Amino acid sequence: MGLNVQKIQALLFDFGLIGYVTAVALYLAYVFSRRDQHSLVGHRILWASSFLHAASLILGLWIESHRPGHLAFEFWNSWFESLSLFSFLIVAVFLGVQTRARLAILGAFILPWAVLLMGMALTNAFLASPRCPFASVEDFLKLADTARRLPALPGSLWATVHVPLLFFSYAAFANAFGIGLAFLIQERQLKTHRSTELGYRLPSLEEMDRLIARLIALAFPAFTVGLALGVVWARSAWGDRWATDPKVIWSAVVWAVYLGYLILRYAFNWRGRRGAYFSLAGFGLVLVSYMGINYVSKTHSYVVEDRP
């Protein structure tokens, strides 16, 4: 029964990834063509793929909940599931932006990040295999049991909420990053008076600047609460050691950068290019925190763990 569920989970993940890649291709086609049909079909495929991806995550959570000694937060401690959740939330936030503002073209700048993260998750599964990447299906589907995970920690309600809140904020920051890229490209085209098809289809600079600000303003409270809950959890798990951990210090840096953006944006009316650069720098720090700091952190480092 467990193996069959794992097969279904793997298929849902794979079809979700294929759908995301197809949607990105259609959004790119929309950029360089005059056919709105590309955007419409891409939007529908993206919605369908997000449902498949969500089902994969739910099945993974169900599988984890039936393991001996299960703790609710442990599902997110898997590197594979962590990447999968991050990519899904990037798509979910983008769908919220697109549904509200009908800004399909921005998918060409945002969705590649979700595809990249899912590709990394799939690569991680292959690398975790004790055999070649073309091992049997049964061996491949057991890879999650040998994947990299965070060390076992005391469970708590704070831990269960801490991780999803942080990933939601990361996803919103990723969307702000993609829009920041689009803003800078549009601004350059307007300044050089060399507009392309991309320039004609991108939203106005004012609209993109407003979207960046709203996304960061939405994400920052979630990020703040997520960090606060992490502190409560860390004190119960590690005592005083948590305060000097590189992950904690780097997260505080990320928090300070986005706080600085919000202060400058709303108190000093910083707009335009400077805000776009802030969105790029902030998400760059997020990626370093998420993918790099774990290798030097003693409390957040991933380990290879063979599970029964």
C-alpha positions as a printed NumPy array, in Angstrom:
array([[  0.   ,   0.   ,   0.   ],
       [  2.785,   2.429,   0.99 ],
       [  4.72 ,   1.795,  -2.211],
       [  1.626,   2.356,  -4.356],
       [  0.985,   5.68 ,  -2.632],
       [  4.614,   6.648,  -3.226],
       [  4.21 ,   5.816,  -6.902],
       [  1.163,   8.059,  -7.111],
       [  3.006,  10.836,  -5.276],
       [  5.953,  10.579,  -7.666],
       [  3.691,  10.654, -10.722],
       [  1.776,  13.673,  -9.428],
       [  5.058,  15.494,  -8.806],
       [  6.379,  14.609, -12.279],
       [  3.205,  15.685, -14.081],
       [  3.122,  18.88 , -12.037],
       [  6.696,  19.655, -13.089],
       [  5.92 ,  18.917, -16.75 ],
       [  2.901,  21.215, -16.522],
       [  4.973,  24.029, -15.02 ],
       [  7.579,  23.735, -17.77 ],
       [  4.802,  23.815, -20.384],
       [  3.233,  26.88 , -18.776],
       [  6.58 ,  28.708, -18.733],
       [  7.076,  27.877, -22.422],
       [  3.633,  29.248, -23.243],
       [  4.224,  32.431, -21.252],
       [  7.485,  32.931, -23.12 ],
       [  5.66 ,  32.33 , -26.395],
       [  3.162,  34.965, -25.307],
       [  6.024,  37.413, -24.752],
       [  7.282,  37.113, -28.32 ],
       [  3.985,  36.715, -30.118],
       [  0.75 ,  38.612, -30.435],
       [ -1.45 ,  35.665, -29.494],
       [ -3.266,  35.982, -26.205],
       [ -4.241,  32.333, -26.577],
       [ -0.758,  31.341, -25.421],
       [ -1.292,  33.166, -22.148],
       [ -4.784,  31.727, -21.659],
       [ -3.693,  28.127, -22.241],
       [ -0.608,  28.602, -20.08 ],
       [ -2.771,  29.953, -17.27 ],
       [ -5.082,  26.931, -17.408],
       [ -2.191,  24.479, -17.504],
       [ -0.575,  26.25 , -14.564],
       [ -3.732,  25.936, -12.468],
       [ -4.097,  22.236, -13.306],
       [ -0.417,  21.577, -12.573],
       [ -0.628,  23.375,  -9.232],
       [ -3.469,  21.053,  -8.188],
       [ -1.37 ,  18.02 ,  -9.133],
       [  1.568,  19.431,  -7.205],
       [ -0.603,  20.144,  -4.168],
       [ -1.906,  16.567,  -4.265],
       [  1.693,  15.309,  -4.327],
       [  2.514,  17.359,  -1.222],
       [ -0.605,  16.146,   0.577],
       [  0.212,  12.523,  -0.205],
       [  3.756,  13.06 ,   1.041],
       [  2.38 ,  14.463,   4.282],
       [  0.037,  11.464,   4.567],
       [  2.93 ,   9.035,   4.035],
       [  5.004,  10.826,   6.667],
       [  2.129,  10.779,   9.151],
       [  2.057,   6.969,   8.998],
       [  5.719,   6.526,   9.869],
       [  6.589,   5.244,  13.371],
       [  7.424,   8.088,  15.745],
       [  6.023,  10.683,  13.364],
       [  6.168,  14.366,  14.318],
       [  3.99 ,  16.804,  12.39 ],
       [  6.799,  19.172,  11.391],
       [  9.151,  16.434,  10.149],
       [  7.593,  16.384,   6.676],
       [  9.106,  19.775,   5.88 ],
       [ 12.528,  18.682,   7.162],
       [ 13.156,  16.588,   4.068],
       [ 15.271,  18.465,   1.514],
       [ 13.132,  17.062,  -1.292],
       [  9.823,  18.074,   0.305],
       [ 11.291,  21.429,   1.319],
       [ 12.153,  22.265,  -2.292],
       [  8.777,  20.975,  -3.453],
       [  6.887,  23.134,  -0.937],
       [  8.946,  26.219,  -1.819],
       [  8.244,  25.824,  -5.54 ],
       [  4.53 ,  25.184,  -4.985],
       [  4.127,  28.337,  -2.911],
       [  5.92 ,  30.42 ,  -5.556],
       [  3.327,  29.224,  -8.056],
       [  0.458,  29.76 ,  -5.611],
       [  1.488,  33.35 ,  -4.878],
       [  1.915,  34.051,  -8.589],
       [ -1.568,  32.692,  -9.327],
       [ -2.897,  35.093,  -6.72 ],
       [ -1.069,  37.996,  -8.377],
       [ -2.156,  36.983, -11.875],
       [ -5.783,  36.372, -10.957],
       [ -5.995,  39.759,  -9.305],
       [ -4.097,  41.816, -11.855],
       [ -4.161,  39.692, -15.007],
       [ -0.402,  39.991, -15.335],
       [  0.317,  36.739, -17.151],
       [  3.522,  37.964, -18.758],
       [  5.194,  38.182, -15.347],
       [  5.056,  34.386, -15.245],
       [  8.018,  34.392, -17.636],
       [ 10.087,  36.028, -14.872],
       [  8.648,  34.26 , -11.792],
       [  7.79 ,  30.682, -12.744],
       [ 11.3  ,  29.63 , -13.854],
       [ 12.281,  29.778, -10.176],
       [  9.6  ,  27.228,  -9.295],
       [ 10.751,  24.985, -12.147],
       [ 14.372,  25.306, -11.009],
       [ 13.518,  24.316,  -7.435],
       [ 11.502,  21.303,  -8.58 ],
       [ 14.36 ,  20.304, -10.847],
       [ 16.699,  20.493,  -7.868],
       [ 14.292,  18.33 ,  -5.859],
       [ 14.248,  15.734,  -8.615],
       [ 18.037,  15.86 ,  -8.917],
       [ 18.342,  15.382,  -5.176],
       [ 16.195,  12.257,  -5.436],
       [ 18.414,  10.852,  -8.172],
       [ 21.614,  11.64 ,  -6.289],
       [ 20.249,   9.973,  -3.174],
       [ 19.94 ,   6.698,  -5.048],
       [ 22.498,   4.03 ,  -4.151],
       [ 22.322,   2.955,  -7.794],
       [ 22.349,   4.682, -11.152],
       [ 19.609,   7.224, -12.024],
       [ 17.858,   4.57 , -14.13 ],
       [ 17.302,   2.137, -11.28 ],
       [ 14.043,   0.264, -10.977],
       [ 10.881,   2.134, -10.082],
       [ 10.766,   0.484,  -6.668],
       [ 14.291,   1.636,  -5.842],
       [ 13.619,   5.117,  -7.171],
       [ 10.508,   5.536,  -5.048],
       [ 12.426,   4.577,  -1.92 ],
       [ 14.79 ,   7.512,  -2.392],
       [ 12.779,   9.731,  -0.083],
       [ 13.783,   7.393,   2.734],
       [ 17.484,   8.078,   2.157],
       [ 17.119,  11.776,   1.295],
       [ 18.803,  14.52 ,   3.252],
       [ 16.847,  15.687,   6.28 ],
       [ 17.356,  17.97 ,   9.226],
       [ 18.452,  16.238,  12.433],
       [ 15.71 ,  14.963,  14.736],
       [ 14.427,  17.717,  17.028],
       [ 11.782,  18.011,  19.747],
       [  8.37 ,  18.562,  18.21 ],
       [  6.071,  21.455,  19.056],
       [  3.209,  23.474,  17.647],
       [  5.685,  26.3  ,  16.98 ],
       [  7.721,  24.05 ,  14.704],
       [  4.635,  23.022,  12.738],
       [  3.741,  26.656,  11.947],
       [  7.276,  28.071,  11.755],
       [  8.324,  26.402,   8.501],
       [  5.195,  27.   ,   6.341],
       [  5.166,  30.681,   7.347],
       [  8.781,  31.11 ,   6.322],
       [  8.241,  29.356,   3.016],
       [  5.202,  31.484,   2.231],
       [  7.27 ,  34.612,   2.826],
       [ 10.127,  33.193,   0.723],
       [  7.659,  32.547,  -2.105],
       [  6.313,  36.109,  -1.976],
       [  9.881,  37.451,  -1.973],
       [ 10.59 ,  35.275,  -5.041],
       [  7.619,  36.823,  -6.833],
       [  8.855,  40.305,  -5.905],
       [ 12.274,  39.34 ,  -7.281],
       [ 10.813,  38.259, -10.627],
       [  8.791,  41.441, -10.927],
       [ 11.881,  43.448,  -9.989],
       [ 13.734,  41.89 , -12.925],
       [ 10.865,  42.762, -15.247],
       [ 10.838,  46.322, -13.875],
       [ 14.533,  46.856, -14.609],
       [ 14.198,  45.455, -18.127],
       [ 11.203,  47.668, -18.861],
       [ 12.908,  50.737, -17.428],
       [ 16.005,  50.156, -19.549],
       [ 13.925,  49.784, -22.709],
       [ 12.073,  53.   , -21.99 ],
       [ 15.294,  54.906, -21.348],
       [ 17.008,  53.667, -24.499],
       [ 13.847,  54.068, -26.606],
       [ 14.378,  50.549, -27.946],
       [ 11.192,  48.798, -26.964],
       [ 10.67 ,  45.205, -28.049],
       [  7.616,  42.965, -27.926],
       [  8.511,  42.333, -24.302],
       [  8.39 ,  46.024, -23.517],
       [  4.969,  46.442, -25.079],
       [  3.497,  43.591, -23.074],
       [  5.02 ,  44.308, -19.662],
       [  2.903,  46.289, -17.182],
       [  3.731,  49.899, -16.468],
       [  6.65 ,  50.713, -14.189],
       [  4.281,  52.198, -11.642],
       [  2.172,  49.047, -11.532],
       [  5.19 ,  46.757, -11.113],
       [  6.633,  49.003,  -8.414],
       [  3.322,  48.821,  -6.571],
       [  3.226,  45.017,  -6.877],
       [  6.741,  44.664,  -5.469],
       [  5.804,  46.802,  -2.469],
       [  2.568,  44.908,  -1.821],
       [  4.236,  41.506,  -2.038],
       [  6.977,  42.47 ,   0.394],
       [  4.47 ,  44.129,   2.722],
       [  2.401,  40.918,   2.647],
       [  5.381,  38.629,   3.213],
       [  7.191,  40.579,   5.916],
       [  4.671,  39.979,   8.761],
       [  4.606,  36.245,   7.936],
       [  8.408,  36.207,   7.897],
       [  8.543,  38.045,  11.223],
       [  6.066,  35.71 ,  12.933],
       [  7.803,  32.68 ,  11.44 ],
       [ 11.155,  33.824,  12.829],
       [  9.626,  34.576,  16.229],
       [  8.084,  31.098,  16.425],
       [ 11.442,  29.664,  15.365],
       [ 13.101,  31.453,  18.297],
       [ 10.567,  29.99 ,  20.737],
       [ 11.163,  26.529,  19.299],
       [ 14.948,  26.928,  19.221],
       [ 15.15 ,  27.889,  22.873],
       [ 13.315,  24.722,  23.879],
       [ 15.385,  22.555,  21.505],
       [ 18.916,  23.974,  21.871],
       [ 18.93 ,  26.283,  24.856],
       [ 21.285,  29.247,  24.395],
       [ 23.183,  27.738,  21.443],
       [ 20.609,  28.909,  18.878],
       [ 21.509,  32.632,  19.139],
       [ 24.946,  32.251,  17.531],
       [ 23.918,  29.82 ,  14.8  ],
       [ 24.756,  31.164,  11.284],
       [ 21.207,  30.405,  10.088],
       [ 19.742,  32.613,  12.8  ],
       [ 22.201,  35.441,  12.136],
       [ 21.622,  35.337,   8.37 ],
       [ 17.842,  35.258,   8.84 ],
       [ 18.146,  38.381,  10.974],
       [ 20.074,  40.039,   8.124],
       [ 17.315,  39.122,   5.646],
       [ 14.697,  40.478,   8.061],
       [ 16.622,  43.749,   8.448],
       [ 16.965,  44.217,   4.672],
       [ 13.233,  43.839,   4.041],
       [ 12.405,  46.03 ,   7.047],
       [ 14.712,  48.668,   5.584],
       [ 12.904,  48.412,   2.246],
       [  9.481,  48.914,   3.855],
       [ 10.694,  51.903,   5.895],
       [ 12.293,  53.543,   2.859],
       [  9.294,  52.758,   0.643],
       [  6.516,  53.991,   2.907],
       [  8.268,  56.529,   5.154],
       [ 10.653,  58.106,   2.632],
       [  8.749,  57.344,  -0.582],
       [ 11.503,  55.31 ,  -2.219],
       [ 10.132,  54.086,  -5.514],
       [ 11.25 ,  52.812,  -8.872],
       [ 14.661,  51.361,  -9.568],
       [ 15.904,  51.46 ,  -5.968],
       [ 12.941,  49.372,  -4.835],
       [ 13.551,  46.877,  -7.636],
       [ 17.204,  46.531,  -6.606],
       [ 16.089,  45.937,  -3.026],
       [ 13.789,  43.128,  -4.177],
       [ 16.686,  41.498,  -6.047],
       [ 19.152,  41.847,  -3.19 ],
       [ 16.662,  40.633,  -0.6  ],
       [ 15.8  ,  37.458,  -2.463],
       [ 19.482,  36.844,  -3.153],
       [ 20.013,  36.832,   0.618],
       [ 17.028,  34.501,   1.013],
       [ 18.597,  32.007,  -1.392],
       [ 21.899,  32.148,   0.474],
       [ 20.051,  31.542,   3.744],
       [ 17.967,  28.713,   2.319],
       [ 20.558,  26.886,   0.211],
       [ 23.967,  27.938,   1.49 ],
       [ 23.93 ,  28.61 ,   5.217],
       [ 22.625,  25.099,   5.979],
       [ 26.051,  23.745,   5.027],
       [ 27.772,  25.687,   7.836],
       [ 24.954,  25.674,  10.39 ],
       [ 25.199,  23.061,  13.122],
       [ 21.508,  23.181,  13.969],
       [ 20.052,  23.472,  10.439],
       [ 22.447,  21.304,   8.439],
       [ 20.948,  18.484,   6.374],
       [ 22.199,  14.954,   7.01 ],
       [ 21.728,  11.708,   5.1  ],
       [ 19.489,   9.48 ,   7.101],
       [ 18.448,   5.919,   6.288],
       [ 14.917,   5.463,   7.496],
       [ 13.181,   2.14 ,   8.188]])
